[in-house]
Amino acid sequence: MTILVTGARGNVGRRVLDRLHAAGQPVRASSRTPGELDVPAGVDAVPLDLNRPETFDAALDGVDQAFLYAEPAGAKELFAAAARAGVRHVVLLSSSTVHESGAPLDPLGRFHAAVEEALAASALSATVLRPGAFAGNAYGWSAAIRGGRPVRLPYARAHTAPVHEDDIADVAVAALGDPAVAGRILTLSGPESLSFTEQIGVLSDLLGRGVPVHELTREEAVEEMGPHMPAPVLDALLGQWAAAVDRPVRVEDTVKRITGRPARTFRQWAEEHLGAFTPADS
Ligand SMILES: NC(=O)c1ccc[n+]([C@@H]2O[C@H](COP(=O)([O-])OP(=O)(O)OC[C@H]3O[C@@H](n4cnc5c(N)ncnc54)[C@H](OP(=O)(O)O)[C@@H]3O)[C@@H](O)[C@H]2O)c1
């Protein structure tokens, strides 16, 4: 009855692991470098590289359910190995960039859609989580805010409905525990649509000081962000933000429906993680 948690040191995976372990479920953590994982006492850490099928069988041996990160390269082989191993149900961390509208998908959407399609074509029972922007994306502003520098970003008035990673983990754990959720696609968001400026305003309010914002042009953003991500992905991201300027995004009630309590707010996330935005000597 072991549950395999991939991405066990990821923002979401670690939270899933901790919740399952605290609930007394037998869990196995996996990583490409399991020796570097810091897992709760008594939890096995095993090697698994979602791009390397030769690592699948051992990691899946004796596994009943799995929490999976999306990685298209080995997805078909992974799901075949899971079916062979007798895995009964998987929960996939996908993305809201996979729309059902029929609109052409951007590279992020295609990346996740490829894994969803391989999963749908497999023999496995599955629940697919499609979160929108994570609240934790705000970490991208932390160095500037800690250093008292302006936050530099394009499309400052673009909206997202940031979802707290604890809520994604809570829904994942509920899906692992509830066969009624099997076969469903769950789109997740936070409880309110906020522009980037409004999110920075929440941090500023909690810090008790102004946080200046320097809005970049698209060209400046390409220059500054280009070294950190592939060009087609950056292009897609900038396109999403450009389209969301002054346009509140849809808020989903999935967290409440599945967990029975309201989704956590961005303010709550910011209160919990304020240390990352505060200089060490203050
Ligand atoms: N940030 C957002 O706004 C957002 C929104 C929607 C969806 N998503 C999706 O959510 C996921 C990111 O979640 P996160 O923030 O929890 O991740 P994260 O903190 O960046 O961690 C990524 C995890 O993925 C694992 N991983 C990466 N490549 C792997 C591979 N080839 N084989 C095995 N494990 C691999 C890493 O494990 P090891 O390094 O230990 O091997 C790590 O634990 C992505 O798929 C992203 O597209 C993000």
The ligand as an SDF file (V2000), in Angstrom:
LIG
                    3D

 48 52  0  0  0  0  0  0  0  0999 V2000
    5.0150   27.7990  -10.5960 N   0  0  0  0  0  0  0  0  0  0  0  0
    3.8010   27.8720  -11.1140 C   0  0  0  0  0  0  0  0  0  0  0  0
    3.1650   28.9390  -11.1240 O   0  0  0  0  0  0  0  0  0  0  0  0
    3.1590   26.6390  -11.7060 C   0  0  0  0  0  0  0  0  0  0  0  0
    1.8300   26.6940  -12.1120 C   0  0  0  0  0  0  0  0  0  0  0  0
    1.2290   25.5410  -12.6360 C   0  0  0  0  0  0  0  0  0  0  0  0
    1.9520   24.3700  -12.7540 C   0  0  0  0  0  0  0  0  0  0  0  0
    3.2590   24.3560  -12.3440 N   0  0  0  0  0  0  0  0  0  0  0  0
    4.0080   23.0930  -12.4860 C   0  0  0  0  0  0  0  0  0  0  0  0
    4.3780   22.6170  -11.2040 O   0  0  0  0  0  0  0  0  0  0  0  0
    5.6380   21.9570  -11.3050 C   0  0  0  0  0  0  0  0  0  0  0  0
    6.6290   22.6220  -10.3540 C   0  0  0  0  0  0  0  0  0  0  0  0
    6.2230   22.3460   -9.0350 O   0  0  0  0  0  0  0  0  0  0  0  0
    7.1310   22.7460   -7.7840 P   0  0  0  0  0  0  0  0  0  0  0  0
    7.2070   24.2290   -7.6630 O   0  0  0  0  0  0  0  0  0  0  0  0
    6.6510   21.9500   -6.6200 O   0  0  0  0  0  0  0  0  0  0  0  0
    8.5260   22.1860   -8.2820 O   0  0  0  0  0  0  0  0  0  0  0  0
    9.9890   22.5410   -7.7730 P   0  0  0  0  0  0  0  0  0  0  0  0
    9.9590   23.0300   -6.3650 O   0  0  0  0  0  0  0  0  0  0  0  0
   10.6500   23.3680   -8.8080 O   0  0  0  0  0  0  0  0  0  0  0  0
   10.6410   21.0930   -7.7870 O   0  0  0  0  0  0  0  0  0  0  0  0
   10.6990   20.3590   -8.9730 C   0  0  0  0  0  0  0  0  0  0  0  0
   10.7440   18.8900   -8.5780 C   0  0  0  0  0  0  0  0  0  0  0  0
   10.6630   18.1190   -9.7570 O   0  0  0  0  0  0  0  0  0  0  0  0
   11.6050   17.0860   -9.6680 C   0  0  0  0  0  0  0  0  0  0  0  0
   12.1030   16.7750  -10.9980 N   0  0  0  0  0  0  0  0  0  0  0  0
   12.4400   17.6540  -11.9600 C   0  0  0  0  0  0  0  0  0  0  0  0
   12.8780   16.9650  -13.0540 N   0  0  0  0  0  0  0  0  0  0  0  0
   12.8040   15.6500  -12.7350 C   0  0  0  0  0  0  0  0  0  0  0  0
   13.1140   14.4610  -13.4190 C   0  0  0  0  0  0  0  0  0  0  0  0
   13.5890   14.4590  -14.6700 N   0  0  0  0  0  0  0  0  0  0  0  0
   12.9140   13.2930  -12.7750 N   0  0  0  0  0  0  0  0  0  0  0  0
   12.4620   13.2550  -11.5170 C   0  0  0  0  0  0  0  0  0  0  0  0
   12.1370   14.3470  -10.7970 N   0  0  0  0  0  0  0  0  0  0  0  0
   12.3180   15.5260  -11.4110 C   0  0  0  0  0  0  0  0  0  0  0  0
   12.7300   17.6170   -8.8040 C   0  0  0  0  0  0  0  0  0  0  0  0
   13.2900   16.5060   -8.1300 O   0  0  0  0  0  0  0  0  0  0  0  0
   14.8660   16.2440   -7.9460 P   0  0  0  0  0  0  0  0  0  0  0  0
   15.5990   17.5190   -8.3320 O   0  0  0  0  0  0  0  0  0  0  0  0
   15.0110   15.9390   -6.4900 O   0  0  0  0  0  0  0  0  0  0  0  0
   15.1490   15.0970   -8.8210 O   0  0  0  0  0  0  0  0  0  0  0  0
   12.0030   18.5390   -7.8330 C   0  0  0  0  0  0  0  0  0  0  0  0
   11.6550   17.8860   -6.6480 O   0  0  0  0  0  0  0  0  0  0  0  0
    6.0800   22.0820  -12.7700 C   0  0  0  0  0  0  0  0  0  0  0  0
    5.6640   20.9360  -13.4880 O   0  0  0  0  0  0  0  0  0  0  0  0
    5.3280   23.3050  -13.2280 C   0  0  0  0  0  0  0  0  0  0  0  0
    5.1450   23.3590  -14.6250 O   0  0  0  0  0  0  0  0  0  0  0  0
    3.8720   25.4410  -11.8180 C   0  0  0  0  0  0  0  0  0  0  0  0
  1  2  1  0
  2  3  2  0
  2  4  1  0
  4  5  1  0
  4 48  2  0
  5  6  2  0
  6  7  1  0
  7  8  2  0
  8  9  1  0
  8 48  1  0
  9 10  1  0
  9 46  1  0
 10 11  1  0
 11 12  1  0
 11 44  1  0
 12 13  1  0
 13 14  1  0
 14 15  2  0
 14 16  1  0
 14 17  1  0
 17 18  1  0
 18 19  2  0
 18 20  1  0
 18 21  1  0
 21 22  1  0
 22 23  1  0
 23 24  1  0
 23 42  1  0
 24 25  1  0
 25 26  1  0
 25 36  1  0
 26 27  1  0
 26 35  1  0
 27 28  2  0
 28 29  1  0
 29 30  1  0
 29 35  2  0
 30 31  1  0
 30 32  2  0
 32 33  1  0
 33 34  2  0
 34 35  1  0
 36 37  1  0
 36 42  1  0
 37 38  1  0
 38 39  2  0
 38 40  1  0
 38 41  1  0
 42 43  1  0
 44 45  1  0
 44 46  1  0
 46 47  1  0
M  CHG  2   8   1  16  -1
M  END
$$$$
